Amino acid sequence: MQAVGRDGGRCPVARTLLTYSQSSNPNSPHFGDQTRLFSEGKWVTSRFCEKDIAS
């Protein structure tokens, strides 16, 4: 799920909520990352502008 809006700047403001993790490998540090965030109701900030992606 993704919510995108504007805050008056050039770049959109986006928050993303994934319901699955970044890796299916149980030995990976990313195995339960997104699942844990989802269970806590936390959103991930998505980057759209070049300066934000570079940072």
All heavy atoms as atom14 arrays in JSON, in Angstrom:
{
  "sequence": "MQAVGRDGGRCPVARTLLTYSQSSNPNSPHFGDQTRLFSEGKWVTSRFCEKDIAS",
  "atom14_mask": [
    [1, 1, 1, 1, 1, 1, 1, 1, 0, 0, 0, 0, 0, 0],
    [1, 1, 1, 1, 1, 1, 1, 1, 1, 0, 0, 0, 0, 0],
    [1, 1, 1, 1, 1, 0, 0, 0, 0, 0, 0, 0, 0, 0],
    [1, 1, 1, 1, 1, 1, 1, 0, 0, 0, 0, 0, 0, 0],
    [1, 1, 1, 1, 0, 0, 0, 0, 0, 0, 0, 0, 0, 0],
    [1, 1, 1, 1, 1, 1, 1, 1, 1, 1, 1, 0, 0, 0],
    [1, 1, 1, 1, 1, 1, 1, 1, 0, 0, 0, 0, 0, 0],
    [1, 1, 1, 1, 0, 0, 0, 0, 0, 0, 0, 0, 0, 0],
    [1, 1, 1, 1, 0, 0, 0, 0, 0, 0, 0, 0, 0, 0],
    [1, 1, 1, 1, 1, 1, 1, 1, 1, 1, 1, 0, 0, 0],
    [1, 1, 1, 1, 1, 1, 0, 0, 0, 0, 0, 0, 0, 0],
    [1, 1, 1, 1, 1, 1, 1, 0, 0, 0, 0, 0, 0, 0],
    [1, 1, 1, 1, 1, 1, 1, 0, 0, 0, 0, 0, 0, 0],
    [1, 1, 1, 1, 1, 0, 0, 0, 0, 0, 0, 0, 0, 0],
    [1, 1, 1, 1, 1, 1, 1, 1, 1, 1, 1, 0, 0, 0],
    [1, 1, 1, 1, 1, 1, 1, 0, 0, 0, 0, 0, 0, 0],
    [1, 1, 1, 1, 1, 1, 1, 1, 0, 0, 0, 0, 0, 0],
    [1, 1, 1, 1, 1, 1, 1, 1, 0, 0, 0, 0, 0, 0],
    [1, 1, 1, 1, 1, 1, 1, 0, 0, 0, 0, 0, 0, 0],
    [1, 1, 1, 1, 1, 1, 1, 1, 1, 1, 1, 1, 0, 0],
    [1, 1, 1, 1, 1, 1, 0, 0, 0, 0, 0, 0, 0, 0],
    [1, 1, 1, 1, 1, 1, 1, 1, 1, 0, 0, 0, 0, 0],
    [1, 1, 1, 1, 1, 1, 0, 0, 0, 0, 0, 0, 0, 0],
    [1, 1, 1, 1, 1, 1, 0, 0, 0, 0, 0, 0, 0, 0],
    [1, 1, 1, 1, 1, 1, 1, 1, 0, 0, 0, 0, 0, 0],
    [1, 1, 1, 1, 1, 1, 1, 0, 0, 0, 0, 0, 0, 0],
    [1, 1, 1, 1, 1, 1, 1, 1, 0, 0, 0, 0, 0, 0],
    [1, 1, 1, 1, 1, 1, 0, 0, 0, 0, 0, 0, 0, 0],
    [1, 1, 1, 1, 1, 1, 1, 0, 0, 0, 0, 0, 0, 0],
    [1, 1, 1, 1, 1, 1, 1, 1, 1, 1, 0, 0, 0, 0],
    [1, 1, 1, 1, 1, 1, 1, 1, 1, 1, 1, 0, 0, 0],
    [1, 1, 1, 1, 0, 0, 0, 0, 0, 0, 0, 0, 0, 0],
    [1, 1, 1, 1, 1, 1, 1, 1, 0, 0, 0, 0, 0, 0],
    [1, 1, 1, 1, 1, 1, 1, 1, 1, 0, 0, 0, 0, 0],
    [1, 1, 1, 1, 1, 1, 1, 0, 0, 0, 0, 0, 0, 0],
    [1, 1, 1, 1, 1, 1, 1, 1, 1, 1, 1, 0, 0, 0],
    [1, 1, 1, 1, 1, 1, 1, 1, 0, 0, 0, 0, 0, 0],
    [1, 1, 1, 1, 1, 1, 1, 1, 1, 1, 1, 0, 0, 0],
    [1, 1, 1, 1, 1, 1, 0, 0, 0, 0, 0, 0, 0, 0],
    [1, 1, 1, 1, 1, 1, 1, 1, 1, 0, 0, 0, 0, 0],
    [1, 1, 1, 1, 0, 0, 0, 0, 0, 0, 0, 0, 0, 0],
    [1, 1, 1, 1, 1, 1, 1, 1, 1, 0, 0, 0, 0, 0],
    [1, 1, 1, 1, 1, 1, 1, 1, 1, 1, 1, 1, 1, 1],
    [1, 1, 1, 1, 1, 1, 1, 0, 0, 0, 0, 0, 0, 0],
    [1, 1, 1, 1, 1, 1, 1, 0, 0, 0, 0, 0, 0, 0],
    [1, 1, 1, 1, 1, 1, 0, 0, 0, 0, 0, 0, 0, 0],
    [1, 1, 1, 1, 1, 1, 1, 1, 1, 1, 1, 0, 0, 0],
    [1, 1, 1, 1, 1, 1, 1, 1, 1, 1, 1, 0, 0, 0],
    [1, 1, 1, 1, 1, 1, 0, 0, 0, 0, 0, 0, 0, 0],
    [1, 1, 1, 1, 1, 1, 1, 1, 1, 0, 0, 0, 0, 0],
    [1, 1, 1, 1, 1, 1, 1, 1, 1, 0, 0, 0, 0, 0],
    [1, 1, 1, 1, 1, 1, 1, 1, 0, 0, 0, 0, 0, 0],
    [1, 1, 1, 1, 1, 1, 1, 1, 0, 0, 0, 0, 0, 0],
    [1, 1, 1, 1, 1, 0, 0, 0, 0, 0, 0, 0, 0, 0],
    [1, 1, 1, 1, 1, 1, 0, 0, 0, 0, 0, 0, 0, 0]
  ],
  "atom14_positions": [
    [[0.86, -1.15, 0.0], [0.0, 0.0, 0.0], [0.91, 1.23, 0.0], [1.96, 1.23, 0.64], [-0.89, -0.02, 1.25], [-1.73, 1.19, 1.35], [-2.94, 1.22, 2.71], [-2.4, 0.07, 3.88], [0.0, 0.0, 0.0], [0.0, 0.0, 0.0], [0.0, 0.0, 0.0], [0.0, 0.0, 0.0], [0.0, 0.0, 0.0], [0.0, 0.0, 0.0]],
    [[0.5, 2.26, -0.71], [1.29, 3.48, -0.76], [0.37, 4.7, -0.72], [-0.64, 4.74, -1.41], [2.13, 3.51, -2.02], [3.12, 4.66, -2.07], [4.03, 4.57, -3.27], [3.56, 4.64, -4.4], [5.32, 4.37, -3.03], [0.0, 0.0, 0.0], [0.0, 0.0, 0.0], [0.0, 0.0, 0.0], [0.0, 0.0, 0.0], [0.0, 0.0, 0.0]],
    [[0.73, 5.67, 0.09], [0.0, 6.94, 0.16], [0.95, 8.03, -0.33], [2.06, 8.16, 0.16], [-0.43, 7.23, 1.59], [0.0, 0.0, 0.0], [0.0, 0.0, 0.0], [0.0, 0.0, 0.0], [0.0, 0.0, 0.0], [0.0, 0.0, 0.0], [0.0, 0.0, 0.0], [0.0, 0.0, 0.0], [0.0, 0.0, 0.0], [0.0, 0.0, 0.0]],
    [[0.5, 8.79, -1.34], [1.32, 9.83, -1.93], [0.58, 11.16, -1.86], [-0.61, 11.23, -2.12], [1.64, 9.51, -3.41], [2.52, 10.58, -4.03], [2.32, 8.15, -3.53], [0.0, 0.0, 0.0], [0.0, 0.0, 0.0], [0.0, 0.0, 0.0], [0.0, 0.0, 0.0], [0.0, 0.0, 0.0], [0.0, 0.0, 0.0], [0.0, 0.0, 0.0]],
    [[1.29, 12.21, -1.49], [0.69, 13.53, -1.41], [1.73, 14.6, -1.7], [2.87, 14.32, -2.06], [0.0, 0.0, 0.0], [0.0, 0.0, 0.0], [0.0, 0.0, 0.0], [0.0, 0.0, 0.0], [0.0, 0.0, 0.0], [0.0, 0.0, 0.0], [0.0, 0.0, 0.0], [0.0, 0.0, 0.0], [0.0, 0.0, 0.0], [0.0, 0.0, 0.0]],
    [[1.33, 15.84, -1.55], [2.23, 16.98, -1.76], [2.27, 17.81, -0.48], [1.29, 17.93, 0.23], [1.7, 17.86, -2.9], [1.67, 17.17, -4.24], [2.88, 17.54, -4.99], [2.89, 16.89, -6.29], [3.97, 16.71, -6.97], [5.1, 17.14, -6.53], [3.94, 16.12, -8.13], [0.0, 0.0, 0.0], [0.0, 0.0, 0.0], [0.0, 0.0, 0.0]],
    [[3.45, 18.4, -0.24], [3.58, 19.27, 0.93], [4.01, 20.68, 0.53], [4.54, 21.43, 1.33], [4.55, 18.68, 1.95], [5.98, 18.62, 1.44], [6.23, 18.98, 0.28], [6.85, 18.22, 2.23], [0.0, 0.0, 0.0], [0.0, 0.0, 0.0], [0.0, 0.0, 0.0], [0.0, 0.0, 0.0], [0.0, 0.0, 0.0], [0.0, 0.0, 0.0]],
    [[3.81, 21.03, -0.74], [4.18, 22.34, -1.23], [5.52, 22.37, -1.94], [5.87, 23.35, -2.59], [0.0, 0.0, 0.0], [0.0, 0.0, 0.0], [0.0, 0.0, 0.0], [0.0, 0.0, 0.0], [0.0, 0.0, 0.0], [0.0, 0.0, 0.0], [0.0, 0.0, 0.0], [0.0, 0.0, 0.0], [0.0, 0.0, 0.0], [0.0, 0.0, 0.0]],
    [[6.29, 21.31, -1.84], [7.59, 21.23, -2.51], [7.45, 20.63, -3.9], [6.36, 20.29, -4.36], [0.0, 0.0, 0.0], [0.0, 0.0, 0.0], [0.0, 0.0, 0.0], [0.0, 0.0, 0.0], [0.0, 0.0, 0.0], [0.0, 0.0, 0.0], [0.0, 0.0, 0.0], [0.0, 0.0, 0.0], [0.0, 0.0, 0.0], [0.0, 0.0, 0.0]],
    [[8.58, 20.5, -4.58], [8.58, 19.94, -5.93], [8.34, 18.44, -5.95], [7.79, 17.91, -6.9], [9.93, 20.21, -6.61], [10.1, 21.62, -7.1], [11.39, 21.79, -7.9], [11.62, 20.69, -8.82], [12.79, 20.08, -9.0], [13.83, 20.44, -8.31], [12.9, 19.09, -9.86], [0.0, 0.0, 0.0], [0.0, 0.0, 0.0], [0.0, 0.0, 0.0]],
    [[8.77, 17.76, -4.9], [8.71, 16.31, -4.86], [7.48, 15.82, -4.1], [7.1, 16.43, -3.11], [9.95, 15.75, -4.18], [11.46, 16.16, -5.03], [0.0, 0.0, 0.0], [0.0, 0.0, 0.0], [0.0, 0.0, 0.0], [0.0, 0.0, 0.0], [0.0, 0.0, 0.0], [0.0, 0.0, 0.0], [0.0, 0.0, 0.0], [0.0, 0.0, 0.0]],
    [[6.91, 14.71, -4.56], [5.8, 14.14, -3.8], [6.3, 13.56, -2.48], [7.47, 13.19, -2.35], [5.26, 13.04, -4.71], [6.34, 12.75, -5.68], [7.2, 13.95, -5.77], [0.0, 0.0, 0.0], [0.0, 0.0, 0.0], [0.0, 0.0, 0.0], [0.0, 0.0, 0.0], [0.0, 0.0, 0.0], [0.0, 0.0, 0.0], [0.0, 0.0, 0.0]],
    [[5.43, 13.48, -1.52], [5.72, 12.85, -0.24], [4.98, 11.51, -0.26], [3.78, 11.47, -0.47], [5.21, 13.72, 0.93], [5.43, 13.02, 2.26], [5.88, 15.08, 0.91], [0.0, 0.0, 0.0], [0.0, 0.0, 0.0], [0.0, 0.0, 0.0], [0.0, 0.0, 0.0], [0.0, 0.0, 0.0], [0.0, 0.0, 0.0], [0.0, 0.0, 0.0]],
    [[5.73, 10.43, -0.07], [5.12, 9.1, -0.16], [5.51, 8.25, 1.03], [6.65, 8.28, 1.5], [5.54, 8.42, -1.45], [0.0, 0.0, 0.0], [0.0, 0.0, 0.0], [0.0, 0.0, 0.0], [0.0, 0.0, 0.0], [0.0, 0.0, 0.0], [0.0, 0.0, 0.0], [0.0, 0.0, 0.0], [0.0, 0.0, 0.0], [0.0, 0.0, 0.0]],
    [[4.57, 7.47, 1.5], [4.8, 6.5, 2.56], [4.31, 5.16, 2.03], [3.25, 5.06, 1.42], [4.02, 6.85, 3.83], [4.34, 8.21, 4.4], [5.74, 8.25, 5.01], [6.0, 9.49, 5.67], [6.64, 10.52, 5.12], [7.06, 10.43, 3.89], [6.86, 11.62, 5.78], [0.0, 0.0, 0.0], [0.0, 0.0, 0.0], [0.0, 0.0, 0.0]],
    [[5.1, 4.12, 2.28], [4.8, 2.8, 1.78], [4.73, 1.81, 2.92], [5.52, 1.88, 3.86], [5.89, 2.35, 0.78], [6.01, 3.32, -0.24], [5.58, 1.01, 0.17], [0.0, 0.0, 0.0], [0.0, 0.0, 0.0], [0.0, 0.0, 0.0], [0.0, 0.0, 0.0], [0.0, 0.0, 0.0], [0.0, 0.0, 0.0], [0.0, 0.0, 0.0]],
    [[3.78, 0.91, 2.84], [3.62, -0.15, 3.83], [3.63, -1.47, 3.08], [2.75, -1.73, 2.26], [2.3, 0.04, 4.58], [1.99, -0.93, 5.7], [2.97, -0.74, 6.85], [0.58, -0.71, 6.2], [0.0, 0.0, 0.0], [0.0, 0.0, 0.0], [0.0, 0.0, 0.0], [0.0, 0.0, 0.0], [0.0, 0.0, 0.0], [0.0, 0.0, 0.0]],
    [[4.68, -2.28, 3.29], [4.77, -3.59, 2.66], [4.27, -4.65, 3.62], [4.51, -4.57, 4.82], [6.22, -3.91, 2.27], [6.87, -2.98, 1.26], [8.33, -3.38, 1.03], [6.12, -3.0, -0.06], [0.0, 0.0, 0.0], [0.0, 0.0, 0.0], [0.0, 0.0, 0.0], [0.0, 0.0, 0.0], [0.0, 0.0, 0.0], [0.0, 0.0, 0.0]],
    [[3.61, -5.66, 3.09], [3.09, -6.73, 3.94], [3.95, -7.98, 3.85], [3.57, -9.03, 4.35], [1.64, -7.07, 3.54], [1.63, -7.46, 2.17], [0.74, -5.89, 3.78], [0.0, 0.0, 0.0], [0.0, 0.0, 0.0], [0.0, 0.0, 0.0], [0.0, 0.0, 0.0], [0.0, 0.0, 0.0], [0.0, 0.0, 0.0], [0.0, 0.0, 0.0]],
    [[5.09, -7.88, 3.2], [6.0, -9.02, 3.08], [7.43, -8.52, 3.26], [7.71, -7.35, 3.11], [5.85, -9.7, 1.71], [6.04, -8.74, 0.57], [7.31, -8.49, 0.04], [4.97, -8.03, 0.05], [7.49, -7.58, -0.99], [5.15, -7.13, -0.99], [6.4, -6.91, -1.5], [6.58, -6.01, -2.52], [0.0, 0.0, 0.0], [0.0, 0.0, 0.0]],
    [[8.35, -9.41, 3.56], [9.74, -9.02, 3.81], [10.55, -8.99, 2.53], [10.12, -9.47, 1.49], [10.36, -9.96, 4.83], [9.76, -9.73, 6.08], [0.0, 0.0, 0.0], [0.0, 0.0, 0.0], [0.0, 0.0, 0.0], [0.0, 0.0, 0.0], [0.0, 0.0, 0.0], [0.0, 0.0, 0.0], [0.0, 0.0, 0.0], [0.0, 0.0, 0.0]],
    [[11.74, -8.42, 2.62], [12.6, -8.22, 1.46], [13.35, -9.47, 1.04], [13.92, -9.5, -0.04], [13.6, -7.1, 1.75], [12.94, -5.76, 2.0], [12.28, -5.23, 0.75], [12.87, -5.19, -0.3], [11.04, -4.82, 0.88], [0.0, 0.0, 0.0], [0.0, 0.0, 0.0], [0.0, 0.0, 0.0], [0.0, 0.0, 0.0], [0.0, 0.0, 0.0]],
    [[13.37, -10.51, 1.85], [14.11, -11.72, 1.51], [13.35, -12.95, 2.01], [12.75, -12.93, 3.08], [15.5, -11.69, 2.15], [16.17, -12.91, 1.91], [0.0, 0.0, 0.0], [0.0, 0.0, 0.0], [0.0, 0.0, 0.0], [0.0, 0.0, 0.0], [0.0, 0.0, 0.0], [0.0, 0.0, 0.0], [0.0, 0.0, 0.0], [0.0, 0.0, 0.0]],
    [[13.41, -14.01, 1.24], [12.81, -15.27, 1.68], [13.85, -16.19, 2.34], [13.52, -17.29, 2.77], [12.16, -15.99, 0.49], [13.13, -16.24, -0.52], [0.0, 0.0, 0.0], [0.0, 0.0, 0.0], [0.0, 0.0, 0.0], [0.0, 0.0, 0.0], [0.0, 0.0, 0.0], [0.0, 0.0, 0.0], [0.0, 0.0, 0.0], [0.0, 0.0, 0.0]],
    [[15.09, -15.71, 2.43], [16.17, -16.47, 3.05], [16.14, -16.22, 4.57], [16.4, -15.12, 5.02], [17.51, -16.03, 2.47], [18.69, -16.72, 3.1], [18.57, -17.45, 4.07], [19.86, -16.48, 2.53], [0.0, 0.0, 0.0], [0.0, 0.0, 0.0], [0.0, 0.0, 0.0], [0.0, 0.0, 0.0], [0.0, 0.0, 0.0], [0.0, 0.0, 0.0]],
    [[15.86, -17.24, 5.37], [15.78, -17.04, 6.82], [17.1, -16.58, 7.46], [17.09, -16.07, 8.57], [15.35, -18.39, 7.38], [15.39, -19.35, 6.27], [15.57, -18.61, 4.97], [0.0, 0.0, 0.0], [0.0, 0.0, 0.0], [0.0, 0.0, 0.0], [0.0, 0.0, 0.0], [0.0, 0.0, 0.0], [0.0, 0.0, 0.0], [0.0, 0.0, 0.0]],
    [[18.22, -16.73, 6.76], [19.51, -16.28, 7.29], [19.82, -14.83, 6.94], [20.8, -14.27, 7.43], [20.64, -17.18, 6.76], [20.48, -18.61, 7.26], [20.17, -18.83, 8.42], [20.66, -19.56, 6.37], [0.0, 0.0, 0.0], [0.0, 0.0, 0.0], [0.0, 0.0, 0.0], [0.0, 0.0, 0.0], [0.0, 0.0, 0.0], [0.0, 0.0, 0.0]],
    [[19.0, -14.21, 6.13], [19.21, -12.83, 5.71], [18.74, -11.86, 6.81], [17.71, -12.11, 7.45], [18.43, -12.54, 4.43], [18.4, -11.16, 4.16], [0.0, 0.0, 0.0], [0.0, 0.0, 0.0], [0.0, 0.0, 0.0], [0.0, 0.0, 0.0], [0.0, 0.0, 0.0], [0.0, 0.0, 0.0], [0.0, 0.0, 0.0], [0.0, 0.0, 0.0]],
    [[19.44, -10.74, 6.99], [18.97, -9.74, 7.95], [17.67, -9.07, 7.51], [17.01, -8.41, 8.29], [20.12, -8.73, 8.02], [20.88, -8.92, 6.77], [20.71, -10.35, 6.36], [0.0, 0.0, 0.0], [0.0, 0.0, 0.0], [0.0, 0.0, 0.0], [0.0, 0.0, 0.0], [0.0, 0.0, 0.0], [0.0, 0.0, 0.0], [0.0, 0.0, 0.0]],
    [[17.29, -9.28, 6.25], [16.07, -8.68, 5.71], [14.9, -9.66, 5.69], [13.85, -9.36, 5.15], [16.33, -8.15, 4.3], [17.47, -7.19, 4.24], [17.41, -5.93, 4.8], [18.71, -7.32, 3.74], [18.57, -5.33, 4.63], [19.38, -6.15, 3.99], [0.0, 0.0, 0.0], [0.0, 0.0, 0.0], [0.0, 0.0, 0.0], [0.0, 0.0, 0.0]],
    [[15.09, -10.84, 6.28], [14.07, -11.88, 6.25], [12.75, -11.43, 6.88], [11.69, -11.67, 6.35], [14.58, -13.14, 6.95], [13.56, -14.25, 7.0], [13.17, -14.9, 5.85], [13.0, -14.63, 8.2], [12.23, -15.93, 5.89], [12.06, -15.65, 8.26], [11.68, -16.3, 7.09], [0.0, 0.0, 0.0], [0.0, 0.0, 0.0], [0.0, 0.0, 0.0]],
    [[12.79, -10.75, 8.0], [11.57, -10.34, 8.69], [11.4, -8.85, 8.79], [10.55, -8.37, 9.54], [0.0, 0.0, 0.0], [0.0, 0.0, 0.0], [0.0, 0.0, 0.0], [0.0, 0.0, 0.0], [0.0, 0.0, 0.0], [0.0, 0.0, 0.0], [0.0, 0.0, 0.0], [0.0, 0.0, 0.0], [0.0, 0.0, 0.0], [0.0, 0.0, 0.0]],
    [[12.18, -8.08, 8.02], [12.19, -6.63, 8.21], [10.84, -5.97, 7.93], [10.3, -5.29, 8.78], [13.31, -5.97, 7.39], [13.24, -6.27, 5.9], [12.4, -7.1, 5.47], [14.05, -5.69, 5.16], [0.0, 0.0, 0.0], [0.0, 0.0, 0.0], [0.0, 0.0, 0.0], [0.0, 0.0, 0.0], [0.0, 0.0, 0.0], [0.0, 0.0, 0.0]],
    [[10.29, -6.17, 6.77], [9.04, -5.5, 6.41], [7.85, -6.1, 7.16], [6.91, -5.4, 7.51], [8.81, -5.55, 4.9], [9.88, -4.83, 4.11], [9.94, -3.35, 4.42], [8.94, -2.66, 4.45], [11.14, -2.86, 4.66], [0.0, 0.0, 0.0], [0.0, 0.0, 0.0], [0.0, 0.0, 0.0], [0.0, 0.0, 0.0], [0.0, 0.0, 0.0]],
    [[7.89, -7.4, 7.41], [6.82, -8.04, 8.18], [6.74, -7.43, 9.58], [5.67, -7.17, 10.1], [7.05, -9.56, 8.26], [7.18, -10.08, 6.94], [5.93, -10.26, 8.99], [0.0, 0.0, 0.0], [0.0, 0.0, 0.0], [0.0, 0.0, 0.0], [0.0, 0.0, 0.0], [0.0, 0.0, 0.0], [0.0, 0.0, 0.0], [0.0, 0.0, 0.0]],
    [[7.92, -7.21, 10.18], [7.98, -6.6, 11.52], [7.41, -5.18, 11.48], [6.61, -4.8, 12.34], [9.43, -6.6, 12.0], [9.61, -6.61, 13.45], [11.03, -6.92, 13.93], [12.12, -6.77, 12.96], [12.69, -7.78, 12.27], [12.27, -9.01, 12.44], [13.66, -7.55, 11.43], [0.0, 0.0, 0.0], [0.0, 0.0, 0.0], [0.0, 0.0, 0.0]],
    [[7.81, -4.39, 10.48], [7.28, -3.02, 10.36], [5.77, -3.03, 10.16], [5.04, -2.24, 10.75], [7.95, -2.28, 9.2], [9.39, -1.87, 9.4], [9.96, -1.27, 8.11], [9.52, -0.89, 10.54], [0.0, 0.0, 0.0], [0.0, 0.0, 0.0], [0.0, 0.0, 0.0], [0.0, 0.0, 0.0], [0.0, 0.0, 0.0], [0.0, 0.0, 0.0]],
    [[5.28, -3.94, 9.31], [3.84, -4.05, 9.06], [3.09, -4.37, 10.36], [2.05, -3.77, 10.65], [3.57, -5.12, 8.0], [2.11, -5.37, 7.76], [1.35, -4.45, 7.07], [1.51, -6.52, 8.24], [-0.01, -4.67, 6.84], [0.16, -6.75, 8.02], [-0.6, -5.82, 7.32], [0.0, 0.0, 0.0], [0.0, 0.0, 0.0], [0.0, 0.0, 0.0]],
    [[3.6, -5.31, 11.13], [2.92, -5.7, 12.37], [2.89, -4.57, 13.39], [2.01, -4.51, 14.23], [3.57, -6.94, 12.98], [4.85, -6.65, 13.48], [0.0, 0.0, 0.0], [0.0, 0.0, 0.0], [0.0, 0.0, 0.0], [0.0, 0.0, 0.0], [0.0, 0.0, 0.0], [0.0, 0.0, 0.0], [0.0, 0.0, 0.0], [0.0, 0.0, 0.0]],
    [[3.86, -3.63, 13.27], [3.91, -2.47, 14.17], [3.18, -1.27, 13.59], [3.13, -0.21, 14.22], [5.37, -2.11, 14.45], [6.11, -3.2, 15.21], [7.61, -2.96, 15.27], [8.09, -1.94, 14.75], [8.31, -3.82, 15.85], [0.0, 0.0, 0.0], [0.0, 0.0, 0.0], [0.0, 0.0, 0.0], [0.0, 0.0, 0.0], [0.0, 0.0, 0.0]],
    [[2.61, -1.41, 12.38], [1.9, -0.3, 11.74], [2.81, 0.83, 11.29], [2.39, 1.96, 11.19], [0.0, 0.0, 0.0], [0.0, 0.0, 0.0], [0.0, 0.0, 0.0], [0.0, 0.0, 0.0], [0.0, 0.0, 0.0], [0.0, 0.0, 0.0], [0.0, 0.0, 0.0], [0.0, 0.0, 0.0], [0.0, 0.0, 0.0], [0.0, 0.0, 0.0]],
    [[4.07, 0.51, 11.01], [5.04, 1.54, 10.61], [5.12, 1.64, 9.09], [5.05, 0.65, 8.39], [6.41, 1.24, 11.19], [6.42, 1.33, 12.7], [7.8, 1.13, 13.24], [7.79, 1.27, 14.76], [9.11, 0.99, 15.32], [0.0, 0.0, 0.0], [0.0, 0.0, 0.0], [0.0, 0.0, 0.0], [0.0, 0.0, 0.0], [0.0, 0.0, 0.0]],
    [[5.29, 2.84, 8.61], [5.39, 3.13, 7.18], [6.84, 3.42, 6.81], [7.61, 3.93, 7.61], [4.55, 4.35, 6.84], [3.08, 4.11, 6.98], [2.4, 4.01, 8.16], [2.14, 3.93, 5.95], [1.07, 3.78, 7.91], [0.89, 3.74, 6.55], [2.22, 3.92, 4.57], [-0.26, 3.52, 5.81], [1.06, 3.72, 3.84], [-0.16, 3.51, 4.46]],
    [[7.21, 3.1, 5.58], [8.53, 3.37, 5.04], [8.42, 4.6, 4.13], [7.46, 4.72, 3.36], [9.04, 2.16, 4.21], [10.37, 2.46, 3.56], [9.13, 0.92, 5.1], [0.0, 0.0, 0.0], [0.0, 0.0, 0.0], [0.0, 0.0, 0.0], [0.0, 0.0, 0.0], [0.0, 0.0, 0.0], [0.0, 0.0, 0.0], [0.0, 0.0, 0.0]],
    [[9.37, 5.52, 4.22], [9.36, 6.7, 3.35], [9.92, 6.32, 1.99], [11.01, 5.77, 1.89], [10.23, 7.82, 3.96], [9.7, 8.15, 5.23], [10.23, 9.05, 3.08], [0.0, 0.0, 0.0], [0.0, 0.0, 0.0], [0.0, 0.0, 0.0], [0.0, 0.0, 0.0], [0.0, 0.0, 0.0], [0.0, 0.0, 0.0], [0.0, 0.0, 0.0]],
    [[9.15, 6.58, 0.94], [9.6, 6.31, -0.43], [10.26, 7.55, -0.99], [9.84, 8.67, -0.72], [8.41, 5.92, -1.32], [7.81, 4.75, -0.8], [0.0, 0.0, 0.0], [0.0, 0.0, 0.0], [0.0, 0.0, 0.0], [0.0, 0.0, 0.0], [0.0, 0.0, 0.0], [0.0, 0.0, 0.0], [0.0, 0.0, 0.0], [0.0, 0.0, 0.0]],
    [[11.3, 7.36, -1.78], [12.06, 8.47, -2.37], [11.69, 8.63, -3.83], [11.69, 7.66, -4.57], [13.56, 8.21, -2.25], [14.02, 7.85, -0.86], [13.94, 9.01, 0.08], [14.49, 8.61, 1.39], [14.09, 9.14, 2.5], [13.19, 10.06, 2.52], [14.61, 8.74, 3.64], [0.0, 0.0, 0.0], [0.0, 0.0, 0.0], [0.0, 0.0, 0.0]],
    [[11.38, 9.86, -4.24], [11.02, 10.14, -5.62], [11.94, 11.14, -6.29], [12.16, 11.08, -7.49], [9.57, 10.65, -5.74], [8.56, 9.56, -5.58], [7.92, 9.36, -4.37], [8.25, 8.73, -6.64], [6.99, 8.36, -4.22], [7.31, 7.72, -6.5], [6.67, 7.53, -5.27], [0.0, 0.0, 0.0], [0.0, 0.0, 0.0], [0.0, 0.0, 0.0]],
    [[12.47, 12.1, -5.53], [13.32, 13.13, -6.12], [14.77, 12.68, -6.12], [15.23, 11.98, -5.23], [13.19, 14.44, -5.33], [11.63, 15.24, -5.64], [0.0, 0.0, 0.0], [0.0, 0.0, 0.0], [0.0, 0.0, 0.0], [0.0, 0.0, 0.0], [0.0, 0.0, 0.0], [0.0, 0.0, 0.0], [0.0, 0.0, 0.0], [0.0, 0.0, 0.0]],
    [[15.5, 13.1, -7.14], [16.88, 12.69, -7.31], [17.74, 12.99, -6.08], [18.53, 12.15, -5.65], [17.47, 13.37, -8.54], [18.79, 12.82, -8.97], [19.27, 13.38, -10.29], [18.44, 13.78, -11.13], [20.49, 13.4, -10.47], [0.0, 0.0, 0.0], [0.0, 0.0, 0.0], [0.0, 0.0, 0.0], [0.0, 0.0, 0.0], [0.0, 0.0, 0.0]],
    [[17.56, 14.17, -5.46], [18.36, 14.52, -4.29], [18.05, 13.6, -3.11], [18.94, 13.25, -2.35], [18.14, 15.98, -3.91], [16.75, 16.3, -3.4], [16.64, 17.75, -2.94], [15.28, 18.06, -2.42], [14.88, 17.33, -1.23], [0.0, 0.0, 0.0], [0.0, 0.0, 0.0], [0.0, 0.0, 0.0], [0.0, 0.0, 0.0], [0.0, 0.0, 0.0]],
    [[16.79, 13.18, -2.97], [16.43, 12.27, -1.89], [16.97, 10.86, -2.13], [17.41, 10.18, -1.2], [14.91, 12.2, -1.73], [14.31, 13.53, -1.3], [15.0, 14.29, -0.6], [13.15, 13.81, -1.68], [0.0, 0.0, 0.0], [0.0, 0.0, 0.0], [0.0, 0.0, 0.0], [0.0, 0.0, 0.0], [0.0, 0.0, 0.0], [0.0, 0.0, 0.0]],
    [[16.93, 10.42, -3.36], [17.44, 9.09, -3.71], [18.94, 9.05, -3.49], [19.48, 8.09, -2.95], [17.08, 8.74, -5.17], [15.57, 8.59, -5.3], [17.8, 7.47, -5.61], [15.08, 8.52, -6.72], [0.0, 0.0, 0.0], [0.0, 0.0, 0.0], [0.0, 0.0, 0.0], [0.0, 0.0, 0.0], [0.0, 0.0, 0.0], [0.0, 0.0, 0.0]],
    [[19.64, 10.12, -3.87], [21.09, 10.18, -3.71], [21.52, 10.18, -2.24], [22.58, 9.7, -1.9], [21.65, 11.42, -4.4], [0.0, 0.0, 0.0], [0.0, 0.0, 0.0], [0.0, 0.0, 0.0], [0.0, 0.0, 0.0], [0.0, 0.0, 0.0], [0.0, 0.0, 0.0], [0.0, 0.0, 0.0], [0.0, 0.0, 0.0], [0.0, 0.0, 0.0]],
    [[20.67, 10.75, -1.37], [21.04, 10.81, 0.04], [20.82, 9.47, 0.7], [21.37, 9.13, 1.68], [20.25, 11.88, 0.78], [18.88, 11.52, 0.87], [0.0, 0.0, 0.0], [0.0, 0.0, 0.0], [0.0, 0.0, 0.0], [0.0, 0.0, 0.0], [0.0, 0.0, 0.0], [0.0, 0.0, 0.0], [0.0, 0.0, 0.0], [0.0, 0.0, 0.0]]
  ]
}
